[in-house]
């Protein structure tokens, strides 16, 4: 199976990785609604059995629950995948989420993630958000020290801009950036992707199907029936007039995918992978059935004509 090296690291990763955000379950601020842990574990197993070799999670997903689910899914398996997680989002006893990028807090987070993941080291440790901006240098210095100590193997950032990455690079090399990227939200093409390509920074994009909008299975009825704690209820892309336009794009992705026996989601993921700056895409999956519906994207690539067709719709 084709793999690409993530930046200048020794991580050779598949074009698609398991996104474990929704696996955090319900009852927290950025939830996707209720989630059955057994379904999450089945999704992870289906992906690994298909050859996927990495999982991306974060401490804050489900307030630690997602990391615990990942650990349960990997227990007893041989040939374990790389596990990536993130720090800098913390919560209190009431579940209120806040940001902290101070050294002592990040160290506590790292130890807590290692315990939840039942791991001795984290393959890729990422600063989730550059918040507060004034603490970017302290946060990155701390991650560099954690790497020197062997707590983590490689270090990266998520949701950083070019100026913030420049500040990090003065302290220690950047393995990777994790930005949002989809045919609905292509803004990173302007500055971020060219910058990463120029400086050999790996890019693992998230939300390539725009939180389910480009799966080909999203409908207005499904949006209206979202659980009360599903963050997508308040997301602009799921509100009119954007929703109608986005569902039209999903229909185009469905038609393109159907020509190759692929799903709309696989076409949407392939659209992100067409960019040479992108190493791989994080793909959320909540069941084995969902996993099987997107894993064809590991090998599927769009033709020049199909890329032009999508661009024609977006212009």
N, C-alpha and C positions, 0 to 999 in steps of 0.2 A: 504494500500500500504506500502511495506517495506521501512523503512527509517533508516538512520544511524546518530549517533551523530557526529557532526564536532568537532574533538578534545575533549577538556574539556569544550566546550561551552554548552549552552542549545539549540543550533540549531539542530533540527532533520530534516535532509534533504533527499529528494528523490535521488535515484542513478544517476539521470540525471537532469541537470539544463539548463536553456536557456542561450546560449552564444550570447551576443548582439554586438560583434565586427563588423560584416558586416552591422549591422543596423545603423552604423554611416554614411553610404552612401559613395559617391565618393568625389573626389577632395581634398584628404589629403594624406600624405605620405604613410601610411600603409592601404590604402583603399582596399576593395574587389571589387571596381567598383561601378557604380550607383546602388541605391537601392530605391525601392518604399516604403515609410513610411507605407502606408496602408497594404502592404504585410508583413512588419515587425510586425505591430500590430496584424494582423491576425495570424501570427506564434506564438506570445506570447499568444494570447487567446487560440489557439489550444492546446498549451502545458499546460497551466493552467487548461483548461477543462479536460485534460487527467490525472490530478493529480500532475503535477510538481509543486514544492512549492518554487523554488528559481530562481533568474535571476542574471547573472553576467555581469557587464558592466565595463566601465572605463571612466574617464573624457576625456581622449584623443581620444576615438573612435568617429571619425567624428568631433573632436574638440568641444565636448560638445553635439553633436546632438544625439548620442545614448542614453545618459541619458534622454534627452528630449522626445525621442520616447518611452522609457520605462515608463516615467511618464504619457504620453498620453494613453498608453495601459492599465495602471492600474486605470486611472481615473474612478470613479464610480463603480468599482468592489468591491464586498465584499470578505472577506477572502483573503486579499492580500498576495502575496508571500513575502519571504525574498528577499531583494535587496542588492547585494554585488557590490561595486565599488572600484576603485583604484585611487591612486594619485602618484605624483612625475614626471609626464610628463606634461610639460606646453608648451604653444605656444604664439607667438607674433601676432601682427595685420596682418602680411602677411601669417600667418599659419605655420611659421617655428617652428618645434617641438624641444624642448630641455629638459634636465633633471634638476630638482632642488629638493633637499631634505632638504632645510633649513626650520626651524620651521615656520617662518612667511609665507613662500610660501605654505607650506602644510596646514596651517590654512585657507589661502585664498581659496585654492582648495576645502577644506572640505565644506566651506560655499557656494561656487559656486555649488558644487555637490548637496548639500541639496536643493538649490533653483531650480536647473534643475529637480531634482527628485521629487520636491514638497513634501519633507519629513521632519519630525522633527528629525529623527535620522537615521543613516545608520546601517544596520544589521551587515555587515562585511566590514571593511575598510582596504584596502591592499596597501602596498607599491608596485608599479607596477614593478620597476626595482631598484636594489641596486646601483644607479648611481647618484653621484660619491660614490665610496666605502668608502671614508673617512667620509662621512656624515651619514653612517648607524646608528650610535648611536644617533645622533641628530634627525634623522627621526623617529626612533622607540620610543624615549623618547616623541616626540611630539604626536605620535599616542596614546601612553599610557595616556597622559594627556587629549587628546580628548575623550578617553573612560571615564576617571574619570569625565569629565564635562558633559557626557551624549550625546555628539554629535554623537558618534558611540557606538554600543553595544559590538562588538568584533573586534579584530585586527589581521591581518595576513600579509603575504608577498607573493610575486610572483617573480619567477626567481632568488631566493637566493640560494647560495650554503651552505654547512654544516657549514663552518667557519663563514659565515655571520649570520646564524641563531643562532649559539652559542653566538655571540656577542649580539644579541637581547635578548636571554634568560637570560642574566645577568641583564637586565634592567626590563623586564616585560615578562610574559608568552606569548607564541605564540599560537594563536588559530589554524592557518592553513598555509599551503604552497600551492601555485598554480604553478606547473611546467608543461612543455610540456611532453606528454607521449602518445605514440602510438606504434603499432607493427612495424612501420617504424623507430621510434625514441625512443628506450627503455632505453636510457642511464641512466635515473634517478634510475633504479633498482639497480645500483651498490652501491651508497652511500646514496642518498637522501631519498628514500623510507624506507630503514631499519632505518635510523636515525629518521625519523618522527614516525615510528611505536614504536620505543624504547622510545621516549619522549612524546608519546600521542599527537602528532601534527596532526591535520586533513589534508587530502590531497584532493584537488579538481583539477583534471588534466585538462589541456586544449589541444585542437587539437587531440582528440582521433582518429579522422578520417583523421589526417594529412592534414588539410585545404582542405578537399574534395576528396583527393586522394583515400581514402578507402570507398567511398560511393557506389562504384559499378556503378556509372553513369559517372565518369570522363573518358574522351577519349583524345587522342592526338589532335583531332580536336577542342575540347573544350578548351584545353590548348592554342592552337594556336590562338584561337579567344578571349582570355581574353581581357578585357578592358585595354586601355593603362595605367590606374592608378591602376590596380590590382597588389598588391604586389607580388602575386604568380608568375608573369612573370619572376622574378629574383630569385626565391627560388630554391635552389639546387635540392630539391626533385622532382621538376617539369621539370628538365633538364636531358637529356641523359648523361650517360647510366642509371641513377637512375630512370627516368620516366618509362621505360619499365619494370624494375624489380618491381617497386611499383604497376604498373597496373596489373602485374601477381599476386601479393599478394592480390589485390582487387578482382580478379577473384576467388581466393581461398576463401576469405571471403564471396563472393557471393554464392559459392557452399555450404559452411557450413551453411550460413543463410537460404538458400532455403530448407534445410532439415527440418527446423522448421517453415517455412512460414515467415522468417525474412529477412531483407535486409542485404546487405554486410556491410552497416554502422552500423547496430545494432550488427552484429558479431564483428566488429572492436571495438565498444564501450565496448561490453561484455569482450573482451580480456583485456582491461585496468581494468575493474572492478573485474577481477579474482584475482588481487593482493590484499592481505588482508590489505596492508597499504593504499590503495586507498579508500577514503570515497565516492567520487562521481566524475562524469565527466561533464565538461562543453561542451555542444553540440551546435554548431552554427546552426541556422536555419533562412532562409530568406523568408519563405512562410509557409502557413498552410500545403501545400502538403509536403514540406520538413520536417516539424515537424512530420506529421503522418508517414513519412518514417523512423524515428529514435526512436520514443517514445516507441516502443516495447522493447528497451534496458533497460527500467526501471526494467523489471522483467526477461528478458532473461539472461541465464547464459550458458556458454560453458561447455561441458563435458570434462573430463580429456583427452579423446581420441582426441577431437577436438583441445584442447590446444596443445597437442603433435603434431598434424598435422600442426598447424601453426608454432610451434617451429622447426619442421623438414624443413619447407620451408625456415625459416630465418637462419638456421645454415649453 
